[in-house]
Amino acid sequence: MKINVMFFGIIADKIGSETKEYNNIKNIDTLIFQIESDFPQVKKYNYQVSVNREICNENVLLKDNDEIALLPPFAGG
């Protein structure tokens, strides 16, 4: 199972990438654990997680080719 993760804002800047593919991840909690293991600097930022462009506030089960985004707070002017 392939999961596509997109990083935005300060998170993308700090990890040096806007996307990463993960395989065999079953749910959001496992994915977040793996991302924070791969990129420990992510832990210090507040962010929301979206699954297929919908904000997710619980441990959603993931499906093949789901699109996940880590969204830090955005500021506008």
C-alpha positions in Angstrom: 0.0 0.0 0.0 1.4 3.4 -1.0 0.7 6.6 0.8 1.7 10.0 -0.6 2.5 12.7 2.0 2.8 16.4 1.2 4.6 18.9 3.4 3.8 22.6 3.4 5.2 25.8 4.8 7.9 25.7 7.5 7.7 21.9 7.7 8.7 21.5 4.0 11.4 24.1 4.6 12.9 22.3 7.6 12.9 18.8 6.2 14.0 19.9 2.7 11.2 18.2 0.8 7.6 18.8 -0.2 6.7 15.2 -0.7 7.5 11.7 0.5 6.0 8.3 -0.2 5.4 5.8 2.5 4.5 2.1 2.1 2.5 -0.3 4.3 1.2 2.3 6.7 -2.2 1.4 8.1 -3.4 4.5 9.9 -2.7 8.1 10.7 -1.1 7.5 14.1 1.4 5.1 12.6 2.1 7.5 9.8 2.8 10.4 12.1 5.0 8.2 14.3 7.0 7.3 11.1 7.2 10.9 9.9 8.4 12.1 13.2 11.0 9.3 13.4 12.3 10.2 9.9 12.2 13.9 10.6 12.5 14.6 14.3 12.4 18.4 13.8 8.7 18.0 12.8 7.8 17.3 16.4 8.3 20.9 17.5 5.8 22.3 15.1 2.0 22.5 15.4 0.3 21.1 12.3 -3.0 19.6 11.2 -3.2 16.5 9.1 -5.5 16.2 6.1 -6.5 12.9 4.4 -7.6 13.4 0.8 -8.0 17.1 1.4 -10.2 16.8 4.5 -8.8 17.8 7.9 -8.5 14.7 10.1 -8.7 14.8 13.9 -8.7 11.1 14.6 -6.8 7.9 13.8 -8.2 7.3 10.3 -7.5 4.0 8.5 -5.6 4.7 5.3 -6.1 3.2 1.8 -3.7 2.7 -1.1 -2.9 6.0 -2.8 -4.4 8.2 -0.1 -3.0 11.8 -0.2 -1.9 13.1 3.2 -0.8 16.6 3.9 0.9 18.1 7.0 -0.4 21.6 7.3 1.3 24.1 9.6 -0.6 27.2 10.7 -0.9 29.7 7.8 -0.6 33.4 8.2 -1.9 36.0 5.7 -1.6 39.6 5.2 
